[in-house]
Structure formats: structure tokens, C-alpha cells
Amino acid sequence: MEQEKKALLEQAGIDLEEAAARFMNNDGLMLRFLLKFPQDKNFENLRQALAAGDAEGAFTAAHTLKGVAGNLSLKEVYAQAAILSDTLRGGDLAAAAEQMPRLEEAYRRVVEALTQAAG
């Protein structure tokens, strides 16, 4: 992977060294999986569940997003999804709604970087 792409992705909060190890140092495979992340529906499912007041659905989406982000080494998305998941495990929709902007920002940064890296 080119240095420019690596720098872009790392600035967005992706730990490429950790991800590469998870993908047995196969950069092509790692990049293919990273570039699929924007199509994952869990972030949108989380937003919809929060808007609908569905604590269980929001928890499921946040927990699954946390797992996906962890597997791809999306450090800030993982951290924010973990906070939301813990909050939603207790059913606190109001606190989750307050925390959501931090996840949205981390998610936006990663998706923008991946979109640029793909182009």
C-alpha cells in the first residue's frame, strides 16, 4: 500500500499495523475488507434504532458495529461504539443519544478516508 494511503488511513484512526497482522500481512486482502466497511449497515441501524427509541435494536447495532470496527482496527470507531454499547446495555437511550455525535464523527472520518483511499 502506498505511503500516502497509509498516512490517510492512519490519520482517520485505523491501526494498519494491527490490521495487517490480523490479515496475515496481506495488504490487498486487508484493504479489500477495509473498503467494504462503508457498506456495513450497523451504523445506520444504530441511528434508526435510536431515533425510534428502540434500546434493544440500538444495543445490537452498537455491539455489532463495535465488533466489526475492532476486527478492522478502526480504533476510534471501536472505542466510541464500545461506550455506546455499554450505555445501551443498560437501556439508557438519553445518554446514548448524547454520546452518538462522537461516534458519528469517528465514523465519518473513517468513511471519508476509505473513500479517498479507494479513489
N, C-alpha and C positions, 0 to 999 in steps of 0.2 A: 504494500500500500504506500502511496506517495506521502512524503512528509507533510505536505500541505493538508491533505485529507486527514492524516493522523492528528495534526495540531487542531484542526477544526473540530473533530470529534471529541478530542480530549478536553478542549475548552468548554464543550457542551456538557461535560460531566460523565463521559464514557471512559472507563478504565480499560484501555485497549490491551494493556499487558495482561491483565487478569482475564479478559475475554479471550485473548489469543490462547492462553493456557487451557481454557475451558474447551476451545475448539482445536486442541492439539496442534497449535501454531499454524493452522491452515487459514491464512488471511482471507482467501477467497470465500471459504465457507463461512467464516465469521462475518465478513461484510455482507454476504447474501442474507444471513439471518438478521443482522442489524437493519438492513434496508427494508426488511419485512415488518419491522416494528410499527411504523406508522399505520399499517393496515389492521393492527390488533384493535379489537373493539372494546376492550375493557375500560379504557379511559372514558370513552363516550358512554358506555353502560353505567359507569360510576356517576357521571354528570347527570344522566337521565334519572337514575335511581334517587340521587339527592334531591333533584327538582320535584320528584314525585313523592318524597317523604318515605321512601322505601329503604329502611335501615338495613334489612337483611340483604336486599339486592345490592345496595351500595357496599356493604361489607364484602360480599362475594366478589364484586368487581374490583374493589381496592386490594383485596387479598391476592387475587389472581394477577392483577397488574404488578403488585409487589414481586410476585414470583417470576414473572416474565422479565421485569426490569433487573432483578437480581441475577437471573441466568445470563442476561446480556451485559451485565456490569454497567448498567446505567445508574451510577451511584446516587445522584440527587433525586432522580425519579423514584428509585428504590426507597431512599430514606423518607421522602415525603409520603409515598404510598404506605409505608410501614406505620408512620404516625397516624394516617387516616384509618388504616385497617384496625389499629389498636383502639382508636376512638370509636369507630363504628362497631367493634366487637361489644362495646358497652352500650350501643344503641344511641349514642349522643349525636343526633343529626345537627343540632345547632353548632356544636363545637367542630364537627366535620366540615360544615359549610364555611366556618371561619378559617379552617386550615386549607381548604381547597385552592385558594389563589396561589399558594406556594407550590403545590403540585402542578397546577396549570402552568406556571412559569417554567418549572423544571422540564415539564413535558414539551412545552413549546420550543424551548432551547434545543432539546434533543431532536425533535422532529425537523426543525429548521436546519440543523447541522446535517442530519441524514439526507434531507432533500438536496442540500448543496453538494454533499459528497457523491450523491447518485448522478448529479448532472454534469 
